[in-house]
Amino acid sequence: MRPERIVVVGNGIAGLTAGDSLRTAGFDGELTIVGDEQHSPYSRPALSKAALLDAGDMASHRLPPSTHEARELLGARAVRLDVEKKAVVLDDGSSLPYDGVVIATGSRARRLGDGNIAANGNELTLRNLEDALALRHRLADRPSVVVVGGSALGMEIASGCLSVGCEVTLVSHHRPMARQLGPYLSEVFLAAARSSGLKLAPSQAVGLHDAGGHPVVELAGGSRLGADLVVSAVGDVPNTEWLASSGLLAHGRLEVDTRGRLRPDIVAAGDVAAFPTARGVGRIPLWTSTIEQSKAAALALVKGDEAPELDFQPYFWTEQFGLNLKASGFLPLAGMPGFSEGDPHEGGAIMRWSHEDGTGTAVAINYRIPIPKLRRLSKAGSPAGSSAA
Ligand SMILES: Cc1cc2nc3c(=O)[nH]c(=O)nc-3n(C[C@H](O)[C@H](O)[C@H](O)COP(=O)(O)OP(=O)(O)OC[C@H]3O[C@@H](n4cnc5c(N)ncnc54)[C@H](O)[C@@H]3O)c2cc1C
């Protein structure tokens, strides 16, 4: 039976894309989108890039308006999914009956501190617009900053803080960017970061204390690192608590099938969902992955088994320390690239790695190439199969 009432829970890029895709797929019934933020959807990736540097009015995070014409309930939080009564229960006690549900509640920043530290304002995280505004506000005084976490997000935050004139130390117990990109490319980023003035503390942060209003990060081995401000980028936690009694969680995870379904009437997409890829079932909390999942899940809700399975194409980008990287294909990458044109340490390069399963990953650093061409290069057996140059 085709659904007549669909409720989308979460108003980030997954919720927005699902809403628009439902309409494109021909769903003309009652569409409600519930989001606990007060804002219409915006670009989260911009928050750790241009938004830290934008002068005056921040604009880089704005997205084009939606086309779904849904009833949007902003500032409303779903607290329970009643799968028997087919209703989404909200924090004001009201219920939204549904024939179909899209779970798009994303994730939140994991915190280093225990809550008491966070309460005095000294540990910031960067997940939403308020976080970005708070960080911008604090950076105006050019504080000394310790960033904890060597992922792309931690490195982007460190890069932004350095660009506005702060002294920045990055704490990471693994080589920054290595888990995400592999050793060869992480070296490229490390070199750029060092020459931009980033200080590195190659250690694990094991605690965060307050010393007279200033945060102090405690490192493994007993040493301490003080600063005016600590920003942690230590991972994310999927927002699944509201689903605790739904019976949909398996081992605490929301595992969807290749069409984004948990049941015929319930789909999930984006940072909240673990989905099957060629490298196993897992969350891939990235922007393009979220968009692809949301389109597939929306179609599955309307068309069931006739909807195509998700043909997942990994795509990742980052901007930091003067480097702009785009990668099509699975990461991280072992060894040296099989093909390389240019030099990533000098000016820019386009590179390709081959994998044992016959697939490949194409990476462009400071190299102008449209994404479809990068995708073609990642799939081609040899660079001659692409028109990258
Ligand atoms: C600072 C930053 C930089 C990033 N940079 C990149 C990048 O360069 N490249 C890249 O590929 N990816 C990047 N990402 C990741 C990318 O932004 C995410 O993968 C994407 O935003 C996930 O979208 P989503 O809609 O699944 O989740 P979210 O964007 O988290 O949206 C979920 C929404 O649901 C709301 N919600 C949660 N629980 C409830 C509830 N119970 N009821 C109602 N609403 C609820 C949340 O408040 C939120 O508004 C970045 C992320 C961050 C935070």
The ligand as an SDF file (V2000), in Angstrom:
LIG
                    3D

 53 58  0  0  0  0  0  0  0  0999 V2000
   31.7420   20.6520   11.3440 C   0  0  0  0  0  0  0  0  0  0  0  0
   31.5030   19.5160   10.3990 C   0  0  0  0  0  0  0  0  0  0  0  0
   32.2330   19.4620    9.2150 C   0  0  0  0  0  0  0  0  0  0  0  0
   32.0030   18.4290    8.3150 C   0  0  0  0  0  0  0  0  0  0  0  0
   32.7210   18.4000    7.1540 N   0  0  0  0  0  0  0  0  0  0  0  0
   32.4950   17.4200    6.2560 C   0  0  0  0  0  0  0  0  0  0  0  0
   33.2270   17.3770    5.0320 C   0  0  0  0  0  0  0  0  0  0  0  0
   34.0980   18.1960    4.7760 O   0  0  0  0  0  0  0  0  0  0  0  0
   32.9280   16.4020    4.1380 N   0  0  0  0  0  0  0  0  0  0  0  0
   31.9580   15.4640    4.3910 C   0  0  0  0  0  0  0  0  0  0  0  0
   31.7280   14.5970    3.5420 O   0  0  0  0  0  0  0  0  0  0  0  0
   31.2560   15.4770    5.5550 N   0  0  0  0  0  0  0  0  0  0  0  0
   31.5070   16.4240    6.4840 C   0  0  0  0  0  0  0  0  0  0  0  0
   30.7960   16.4470    7.6590 N   0  0  0  0  0  0  0  0  0  0  0  0
   29.7710   15.3960    7.9010 C   0  0  0  0  0  0  0  0  0  0  0  0
   28.4160   15.7950    7.3190 C   0  0  0  0  0  0  0  0  0  0  0  0
   28.1280   17.1150    7.6380 O   0  0  0  0  0  0  0  0  0  0  0  0
   27.3750   14.8490    7.8590 C   0  0  0  0  0  0  0  0  0  0  0  0
   27.6600   13.5630    7.3440 O   0  0  0  0  0  0  0  0  0  0  0  0
   25.9440   15.2380    7.4940 C   0  0  0  0  0  0  0  0  0  0  0  0
   25.6510   16.5360    7.8940 O   0  0  0  0  0  0  0  0  0  0  0  0
   24.9460   14.2490    8.1320 C   0  0  0  0  0  0  0  0  0  0  0  0
   23.6580   14.6720    7.8700 O   0  0  0  0  0  0  0  0  0  0  0  0
   22.4160   14.0550    8.6560 P   0  0  0  0  0  0  0  0  0  0  0  0
   21.2190   14.7760    8.1220 O   0  0  0  0  0  0  0  0  0  0  0  0
   22.4640   12.5820    8.6270 O   0  0  0  0  0  0  0  0  0  0  0  0
   22.6330   14.4270   10.1760 O   0  0  0  0  0  0  0  0  0  0  0  0
   22.6030   15.8830   10.8980 P   0  0  0  0  0  0  0  0  0  0  0  0
   23.1810   16.8960    9.9730 O   0  0  0  0  0  0  0  0  0  0  0  0
   23.2090   15.6480   12.2140 O   0  0  0  0  0  0  0  0  0  0  0  0
   21.0520   16.1780   11.0220 O   0  0  0  0  0  0  0  0  0  0  0  0
   20.2280   15.5170   11.9430 C   0  0  0  0  0  0  0  0  0  0  0  0
   19.2240   16.4970   12.4890 C   0  0  0  0  0  0  0  0  0  0  0  0
   18.2980   15.8040   13.3090 O   0  0  0  0  0  0  0  0  0  0  0  0
   18.1080   16.5260   14.5160 C   0  0  0  0  0  0  0  0  0  0  0  0
   17.6460   15.5860   15.5530 N   0  0  0  0  0  0  0  0  0  0  0  0
   18.3930   14.7120   16.2650 C   0  0  0  0  0  0  0  0  0  0  0  0
   17.6020   14.0140   17.1100 N   0  0  0  0  0  0  0  0  0  0  0  0
   16.3480   14.4640   16.9150 C   0  0  0  0  0  0  0  0  0  0  0  0
   15.0730   14.1320   17.4770 C   0  0  0  0  0  0  0  0  0  0  0  0
   14.9590   13.1520   18.4060 N   0  0  0  0  0  0  0  0  0  0  0  0
   13.9710   14.7860   17.0450 N   0  0  0  0  0  0  0  0  0  0  0  0
   14.0830   15.7660   16.0900 C   0  0  0  0  0  0  0  0  0  0  0  0
   15.2510   16.1150   15.5320 N   0  0  0  0  0  0  0  0  0  0  0  0
   16.3620   15.4720   15.9270 C   0  0  0  0  0  0  0  0  0  0  0  0
   19.4770   17.1140   14.7860 C   0  0  0  0  0  0  0  0  0  0  0  0
   19.4320   18.1920   15.7050 O   0  0  0  0  0  0  0  0  0  0  0  0
   19.8560   17.5590   13.3780 C   0  0  0  0  0  0  0  0  0  0  0  0
   19.3120   18.8120   13.0870 O   0  0  0  0  0  0  0  0  0  0  0  0
   31.0260   17.4400    8.5990 C   0  0  0  0  0  0  0  0  0  0  0  0
   30.3180   17.4800    9.8130 C   0  0  0  0  0  0  0  0  0  0  0  0
   30.5650   18.5020   10.7110 C   0  0  0  0  0  0  0  0  0  0  0  0
   29.8070   18.5360   12.0130 C   0  0  0  0  0  0  0  0  0  0  0  0
  1  2  1  0
  2  3  1  0
  2 52  2  0
  3  4  2  0
  4  5  1  0
  4 50  1  0
  5  6  2  0
  6  7  1  0
  6 13  1  0
  7  8  2  0
  7  9  1  0
  9 10  1  0
 10 11  2  0
 10 12  1  0
 12 13  2  0
 13 14  1  0
 14 15  1  0
 14 50  1  0
 15 16  1  0
 16 17  1  0
 16 18  1  0
 18 19  1  0
 18 20  1  0
 20 21  1  0
 20 22  1  0
 22 23  1  0
 23 24  1  0
 24 25  2  0
 24 26  1  0
 24 27  1  0
 27 28  1  0
 28 29  2  0
 28 30  1  0
 28 31  1  0
 31 32  1  0
 32 33  1  0
 33 34  1  0
 33 48  1  0
 34 35  1  0
 35 36  1  0
 35 46  1  0
 36 37  1  0
 36 45  1  0
 37 38  2  0
 38 39  1  0
 39 40  1  0
 39 45  2  0
 40 41  1  0
 40 42  2  0
 42 43  1  0
 43 44  2  0
 44 45  1  0
 46 47  1  0
 46 48  1  0
 48 49  1  0
 50 51  2  0
 51 52  1  0
 52 53  1  0
M  END
$$$$
